[in-house]
């Protein structure tokens, strides 16, 4: 038992290391910046206008704020992040409130405040929002780890033994195997394995293999067999996508927690929205308003002296408390009714710790995109279920780990990675429907043991330029295109490398003058290069006809385009490659293209690395290897 638990104890200790490092990085960053610098870096919004206010479930106040300066400017506010909402107006009592971002829509954000009352200073102006350190995520991970480590019996202890490789996973074959005509054999095998699993099922879904399609079909079948299925993922975006896909199959979906998209198709599935649409919600709102009014009256009496004022304030506070308790009781009944009727409950991993789910147990918990989740976060939904389904691809982007010490000791190794090594029955989805076979080939060899096959309909996918190979490497070696570092953000960029890329884009634009152009993405491992490309291309009239998308590799995961350019940026005499040494990141980049992949880089810098030397060799054999001199204006 002790040996079994040591791995989890070690992970718990590394979680503390990660938390400390994350906090220190955030503190140093915020302390070193002025309010103007925080705004410039996207860490603060001010000044603000309040465009809406009210109350949500659990009697929490909310505000919708809109920034009046810096509109359209990039920022780091995302749904689920904790923030400080405050006024800079002098002489205000209790001038700040903490809260959580419910959604962000361009220049507006909705914040759920950690208070019952709306602050009276909102009408005074000089309002700001800052990003706070998110301690809640760590608290919930710590709770889950404690629960798992301390379990001496029951289902948590049994699942722990399977996931740690102490006991084998059990499967009960179906009497009648499922065969869904829309799915291929490996996808149908995955669905059957999910249904047959008694403990844990693991589905390995490489890029373009229809992982989401497969998972959604499996969840539909589980929902028909079980009361309610818990479906989770590390990010709000991934949860929203699953919620949307499941709802399209006419499943009763309830989305718990913060959402990243605010279109109607997502909003109508949230618990909050479904409560608001229930006929009984009017009574709840009425009682909440009465309670809030009593509190406001009581607060006004705090400055008055005398026995009568004291007694009246106590009476109002008592009435507010009784009204709140009544509202909470009515609301809890509504919550229970909605969740009882749900076939699928969706949330993030941390969202699985939401109070409305405290007393609920599930037969099956799904963790999608498990390769992007820290192991302690993955344990949160597991503690609520008898059976676990993990899906993802450990050869794509990993979870973010701030502490180098924790990463070196294995904190960045995910649960699905461990399961791929420990569990015997892991299903690989082996047919991909995105890429030309030539684009797929290198990743297939490097990461997937050549087990992937390109579907017939995409195997020979090509741009309508017959002469071009599906994979092209444009070599800048010997051109003197040295990388540069942005003085403020320390992010690298390479303007000359981009000029080569631009010249190729001109050729594409010319080739498609009389045709519908392909969709195109320009991506880079470096944020500064992405920003540089965006700035350079925004007013280029020659390329205005093209369907262009520009992003970092991390920001582009999950997307695809007909043609993808990758700007590697690194070009230096020392052969230092930095981010490029994360081959999983490059796997993501190289598998975004449907019809053509073009990579621009310096072979002299990357060529000493085996991964990249193998890629250069692959281009010479399967694709095309060109010199940047071909694209330089004389």
Residue pairs with C-beta under 8 A, 6 or more apart in sequence:
4 160
4 161
4 164
4 166
5 149
7 164
8 145
8 148
8 149
8 160
8 164
9 149
10 409
10 410
11 145
11 375
11 376
11 411
12 142
12 145
12 146
12 149
12 376
14 403
14 406
14 409
14 410
14 411
15 138
15 141
15 142
15 145
15 376
15 406
15 411
17 403
17 405
17 406
17 411
18 401
18 402
18 403
18 406
18 411
19 135
19 138
20 403
21 402
21 403
21 405
21 406
22 133
22 138
22 402
22 403
23 133
23 135
25 402
26 133
27 133
29 43
30 38
30 43
30 130
33 41
33 43
35 44
35 46
35 128
38 44
38 130
39 45
39 46
39 69
39 70
41 76
42 73
42 74
42 75
42 76
42 77
43 75
43 76
43 130
43 131
44 128
44 129
44 130
44 131
45 65
45 67
45 70
45 75
45 77
45 109
45 128
45 129
46 67
46 69
46 88
46 126
46 127
46 128
46 129
47 67
47 68
47 69
47 125
47 126
47 127
47 128
48 65
48 66
48 67
48 68
48 127
48 128
48 129
49 65
49 66
49 68
49 127
50 63
50 64
50 65
50 122
50 123
50 127
51 64
51 65
51 66
51 108
52 63
52 64
52 110
53 61
53 62
53 63
53 64
53 118
53 122
54 61
54 62
55 61
55 62
55 285
55 288
55 292
56 62
56 112
56 272
57 271
57 272
57 275
57 331
57 335
57 356
58 328
58 331
58 355
59 116
59 288
59 291
59 324
59 327
59 328
59 331
60 112
60 113
60 114
60 115
60 116
61 112
61 113
61 115
61 116
61 117
61 118
62 99
62 102
62 110
62 111
62 112
62 113
63 85
63 110
63 111
63 113
63 118
63 122
64 108
64 109
64 110
64 111
65 85
65 108
65 109
65 111
65 127
65 129
66 107
66 108
67 107
71 106
71 107
72 106
72 107
76 131
77 83
77 101
77 104
77 109
77 129
77 131
78 101
78 104
78 236
78 260
79 101
79 102
79 103
79 104
79 236
79 258
79 259
79 260
80 100
80 101
80 236
80 257
80 258
80 348
80 350
81 100
81 101
81 131
81 132
81 134
82 98
82 99
82 100
82 101
82 131
82 132
82 133
82 134
82 135
82 136
83 98
83 99
83 100
83 101
83 111
83 129
83 130
83 131
83 132
84 96
84 97
84 98
84 129
84 130
84 131
84 132
85 96
85 97
85 98
85 99
85 111
85 113
85 119
85 127
85 128
85 129
86 95
86 96
86 97
86 127
86 128
86 129
86 130
87 95
87 96
87 119
87 121
87 122
87 124
87 125
87 126
87 127
87 128
88 95
88 126
88 127
88 128
89 95
89 121
89 124
89 125
89 126
92 121
92 124
94 119
95 121
97 113
97 114
97 115
97 119
98 113
98 114
98 132
99 111
99 112
99 113
99 114
100 111
100 112
100 114
100 258
101 109
101 110
101 111
101 112
101 258
102 109
102 110
102 111
102 112
102 258
102 259
103 109
103 110
103 258
103 259
103 260
103 261
103 262
104 260
105 262
109 129
111 129
113 119
116 292
116 295
116 324
117 292
117 295
117 296
118 292
136 350
137 350
137 377
140 350
140 353
140 377
140 380
141 350
141 374
141 376
141 377
141 379
141 380
142 376
143 353
144 353
144 376
144 377
144 379
144 380
144 382
144 383
145 376
145 379
147 156
147 379
147 383
148 156
148 160
148 379
148 382
148 383
151 157
151 160
155 385
155 386
156 382
156 383
158 167
158 199
159 199
159 200
159 382
159 385
159 386
159 388
161 167
162 168
162 169
162 199
162 200
162 423
163 200
163 382
163 388
163 415
163 418
163 419
163 422
164 422
165 418
165 422
165 423
168 423
168 424
169 197
169 198
169 199
169 200
169 201
169 423
169 424
169 425
170 197
170 198
170 199
171 193
171 196
171 197
171 198
171 425
172 196
172 198
173 196
174 192
174 195
174 196
177 188
177 192
178 188
178 191
178 192
178 195
178 221
179 188
180 187
180 188
180 191
180 217
182 213
182 217
183 191
183 210
183 213
183 214
183 217
184 210
184 431
186 209
186 427
186 428
186 429
186 430
186 431
187 210
187 213
187 214
187 217
187 429
187 431
189 427
190 203
190 214
190 218
190 427
190 429
191 214
191 217
191 218
191 221
193 201
193 203
193 425
193 427
194 201
194 203
194 218
194 222
194 389
195 218
195 221
195 222
195 225
197 387
197 389
198 387
199 387
199 388
200 387
200 388
200 389
200 390
200 419
200 423
201 387
201 388
201 389
201 390
201 425
201 427
202 389
202 390
202 391
202 416
202 419
202 420
202 423
202 425
202 426
202 427
203 211
203 214
203 215
203 389
203 390
203 391
203 426
203 427
203 429
204 391
204 392
204 393
204 394
204 416
204 420
204 426
204 427
204 428
204 429
205 211
205 214
205 391
205 392
205 393
205 429
206 393
206 395
206 428
206 429
206 432
206 443
206 447
206 448
206 452
206 591
207 393
207 396
207 432
207 434
207 435
207 443
207 587
207 588
207 591
207 592
208 432
208 433
208 434
208 435
208 440
208 560
208 591
209 429
209 430
209 431
209 432
209 433
209 452
210 429
210 431
210 433
211 368
211 391
211 392
211 393
211 429
212 241
212 242
212 245
212 368
214 429
215 242
215 366
215 368
215 389
215 391
216 242
216 245
216 246
216 249
218 389
219 229
219 231
219 246
219 251
219 344
219 366
220 246
220 249
220 251
222 229
222 363
222 364
223 229
223 251
223 343
223 344
226 362
226 363
226 364
227 363
228 339
228 342
228 343
228 344
228 345
228 360
228 362
229 343
229 344
229 345
229 362
229 363
229 364
229 366
230 345
230 347
230 352
230 357
230 362
230 364
230 365
230 366
230 381
230 384
230 385
231 239
231 242
231 243
231 246
231 344
231 345
231 346
231 347
231 366
231 368
232 239
232 346
232 347
232 348
232 349
232 351
232 352
232 365
232 366
232 367
232 368
232 381
233 239
233 242
233 348
233 349
233 367
233 368
233 369
233 373
234 348
234 349
234 369
234 370
234 372
234 373
234 377
234 399
235 260
235 348
235 369
235 372
236 257
236 258
236 259
236 260
236 348
237 260
237 261
237 558
238 368
238 369
238 558
239 255
239 257
239 346
239 347
239 348
239 351
240 255
240 259
240 260
240 261
240 266
242 346
242 368
243 253
243 255
243 266
243 269
243 346
244 265
244 266
246 253
246 344
246 346
247 253
247 265
247 269
251 343
251 344
252 341
252 342
252 343
252 344
253 269
253 342
253 343
253 344
253 345
253 346
254 269
254 270
254 271
254 274
254 338
254 339
254 342
254 344
254 345
254 346
255 266
255 269
255 270
255 271
255 346
255 347
256 270
256 271
256 345
256 346
256 347
256 351
256 354
256 356
256 357
257 347
257 348
257 351
257 354
258 348
258 351
259 266
259 267
259 270
267 273
268 274
269 346
271 335
271 338
271 339
271 356
274 338
275 281
275 284
275 331
275 334
275 335
275 338
278 334
278 337
278 338
280 330
280 333
280 334
281 334
283 330
284 327
284 330
284 331
284 334
287 323
287 326
287 327
287 330
288 323
288 324
288 327
290 323
291 319
291 320
291 323
291 324
291 327
292 320
294 316
294 317
294 319
294 320
294 323
295 316
295 317
295 320
297 316
298 313
298 316
298 317
298 320
301 309
301 310
301 312
301 313
301 316
302 313
335 356
339 345
339 356
339 357
339 360
345 357
345 362
347 354
347 357
349 367
349 373
349 377
349 378
349 380
349 381
350 377
350 380
352 365
352 380
352 381
352 384
353 380
357 384
360 384
361 384
361 385
361 386
362 384
362 385
362 386
363 385
363 386
363 387
364 385
364 386
364 387
364 388
364 389
365 381
365 382
365 384
365 385
365 387
365 388
365 389
366 389
366 391
367 373
367 378
367 381
367 382
367 388
367 389
367 390
367 391
367 392
367 415
368 391
368 392
369 391
369 392
370 378
370 390
370 391
370 392
370 414
370 415
370 416
371 392
371 393
371 394
371 395
371 396
371 397
371 398
371 414
371 416
371 417
372 392
372 396
372 397
372 398
372 399
372 414
373 399
373 414
373 415
374 399
374 401
374 411
374 414
375 411
375 413
375 414
375 415
375 418
378 390
378 414
378 415
382 388
390 415
390 416
390 419
391 416
392 414
392 416
394 414
394 416
394 417
394 420
394 584
395 443
395 447
395 448
395 584
395 587
396 557
396 584
396 587
396 588
397 553
397 554
397 557
397 584
397 585
397 588
398 412
398 414
398 582
398 584
399 412
399 414
401 407
401 411
401 412
403 411
406 412
419 426
420 426
428 448
428 451
430 451
430 452
430 453
431 452
431 453
431 454
431 455
432 440
432 452
432 453
432 454
432 455
432 458
433 455
433 457
433 458
434 458
434 560
434 591
434 594
435 454
435 458
435 461
435 591
435 593
435 594
436 454
436 458
436 459
436 460
436 461
436 462
436 470
436 593
436 594
436 595
436 596
437 454
437 458
437 459
437 460
437 470
438 469
438 470
438 471
438 622
438 623
439 470
439 471
439 590
439 591
439 593
439 594
439 596
439 597
440 452
440 454
440 591
441 471
441 618
441 622
442 471
442 590
442 614
442 615
442 618
442 622
443 587
443 590
443 591
444 450
444 451
444 452
445 618
446 583
446 587
446 611
446 614
447 583
447 587
458 594
461 470
461 594
461 595
462 468
462 470
462 595
462 596
463 518
463 562
463 563
463 595
463 596
464 511
464 512
464 515
464 518
465 511
468 596
468 624
469 622
469 623
469 624
470 595
470 596
470 597
470 623
471 596
471 597
471 598
471 599
471 618
471 619
471 622
471 623
471 624
472 596
472 597
472 598
472 599
472 619
472 623
472 624
472 625
472 626
473 598
473 599
473 600
473 601
473 603
473 615
473 616
473 619
473 623
473 624
473 625
473 626
474 500
474 501
474 504
474 598
474 599
474 600
474 601
474 626
474 627
474 628
474 630
474 631
475 601
475 602
475 603
475 625
475 626
475 627
475 628
476 496
476 497
476 500
476 571
476 600
476 601
476 602
476 628
477 602
477 603
477 604
477 605
478 604
479 496
479 628
479 629
479 632
480 496
481 494
481 496
481 497
481 500
481 571
481 602
481 628
482 494
482 571
482 572
483 492
483 493
483 494
483 569
483 570
483 571
483 572
484 492
484 493
484 494
484 495
485 491
485 492
485 493
486 492
486 493
486 528
489 527
489 528
491 526
491 527
491 528
491 529
492 526
492 528
492 529
492 569
492 570
492 578
493 526
493 528
493 529
493 531
493 532
493 569
494 529
494 567
494 569
494 570
494 571
495 532
495 536
497 529
497 567
497 568
497 569
497 571
497 600
497 601
497 602
497 628
498 529
498 532
498 533
498 536
498 567
499 631
499 632
500 600
500 628
500 631
500 632
501 522
501 533
501 565
501 567
501 598
501 600
502 536
502 537
502 540
502 543
503 631
503 632
503 633
504 565
504 598
504 631
505 520
505 543
505 546
505 565
506 542
506 543
508 517
508 518
508 520
508 546
508 563
509 517
509 542
509 543
509 545
509 546
512 518
512 545
512 546
517 545
517 546
517 547
518 547
518 561
518 562
518 563
518 595
518 596
519 547
519 549
519 561
519 562
519 563
520 546
520 547
520 548
520 549
520 561
520 562
520 563
520 564
520 565
521 548
521 549
521 550
521 551
521 556
521 559
521 561
521 563
521 564
521 565
521 592
521 593
522 530
522 533
522 537
522 548
522 549
522 550
522 551
522 565
522 567
523 530
523 550
523 551
523 552
523 553
523 556
523 564
523 565
523 566
523 567
523 589
523 592
524 530
524 533
524 552
524 553
524 566
524 567
524 568
524 569
525 552
525 553
525 568
525 569
525 578
525 579
525 580
525 585
525 586
525 589
526 552
526 569
526 579
527 552
529 567
529 569
530 550
530 551
530 552
530 555
533 550
533 567
534 550
537 543
537 548
537 550
549 556
549 559
549 561
551 559
553 566
553 585
553 586
553 588
553 589
554 585
554 588
556 588
556 589
556 592
557 588
559 592
560 592
560 593
560 594
561 592
561 593
561 594
562 593
562 594
562 595
562 596
563 593
563 595
563 596
563 597
563 598
564 589
564 592
564 593
564 596
564 597
564 598
565 598
565 599
565 600
566 589
566 590
566 597
566 598
566 599
566 600
566 601
567 600
567 601
568 580
568 599
568 600
568 601
568 602
568 606
569 601
570 576
570 577
570 578
570 580
570 601
570 602
570 605
570 606
571 601
571 602
571 604
571 605
572 605
575 604
575 605
575 606
575 608
575 609
576 605
577 605
577 606
577 609
577 612
579 585
580 586
580 606
580 609
580 612
581 609
583 611
586 611
590 597
590 599
599 615
600 628
603 616
606 612
606 613
606 616
607 613
607 616
616 625
619 625
